[in-house]
Amino acid sequence: MASLKELRARIGSVKSTRKITSAMKMVAAAKLRRAEARAAAARPYADAMRRMLAEVGRSVAGEGGQPALLTGTGQDKVHLLVPMSSDRGLAGAFNSNINRTTRNLVLRLQAEGKTVKILPVGRKTYDFLSRDFADLIIGHRHLSGSKEIPFSSATELGEQITSLLEKGEFDVCTLVYNQFRNVMTQTPTEMQLVPLALPENDNAENSDVASYEFEPDEGTMLSSLLPRNLQVQLYATMLETAAGENGARMTAMDNATRNAGKAIDRLTLTYNRTRQTNITNELIEIISGAQAV
């Protein structure tokens, strides 16, 4: 049985831990409000732009000379995966869900005979994937450590993906990220970036295809809009990742604070029982000694 001194030390240590987790919870909650607002503001714009370009792509389907960002290379041999996680831990299963989803996707594609390349975004997914798939990683990027993620981060990543496509490094590009739903739920999601995929719940057979007139011309418009769309989609997912990270961290720190409180209660009870037992034993020894005299 632990001594009273050891129990006091344990109680003090857990109390210090509870103070830290409680402070981290409040910090994550403050960051979450800003991150959630930014993600909610970017989501409609990204969805509308993706849907509009999908309609444009459908309207010009069958015509030759379309940009590779729209139609891809026409093959399905080399897949580029872009998993997106946070740079820091202490966020529950937020990063492990992305790592597990990416790992399963890599194994599935390899089982189908595809060549897989990985461009991780975020320190946690890079550290995880570099242990099992180091030979598949062609580069990595970290999210900005500032309070707000700049659009330049998405611009640089989009330009890198576009450059790899122009060099023929891949045929299909898929983004893996956590879609922020609420504080408790962040859903691992796969989004195909290249070739441009139709939005979810969009059926080409029963939806009306809009007619577009291009000025100055179709190629110029798509060449300008498609790279911008790629950057917008990446930026929107970066904001989703930031919101999901803070939501997951707030939940994880809340659980840790609660668990610390329960541990303190158990240790305090054990401490009081041990102290009472020691006092009782001392009284018994004194009474026994007095009786012997």
Secondary structure by P-SEA (a helix, b strand, c coil): cccaaaaaaaaaaaaaaaaaaaaaaaaaaaaaaaaaaaaaaaaaaaaaaaaaaaaaaaaacccccccccccccccccbbbbbbbbbccccccaaaaaaaaaaaaaaaaaaaabbbbbbbcccaaaaaaaaacccccccccccccccccccaaaaaaaaaaaaaaaaaccccbbbbbbbbbccccccccccccccccccccccccccbbbbbbbbcccaaaaaaaaaaaaaaaaaaaaaaaaaaaaaaaaaaaaaaaaaaaaaaaaaaaaaaaaaaaaaaaaaaaaaaaaaaac
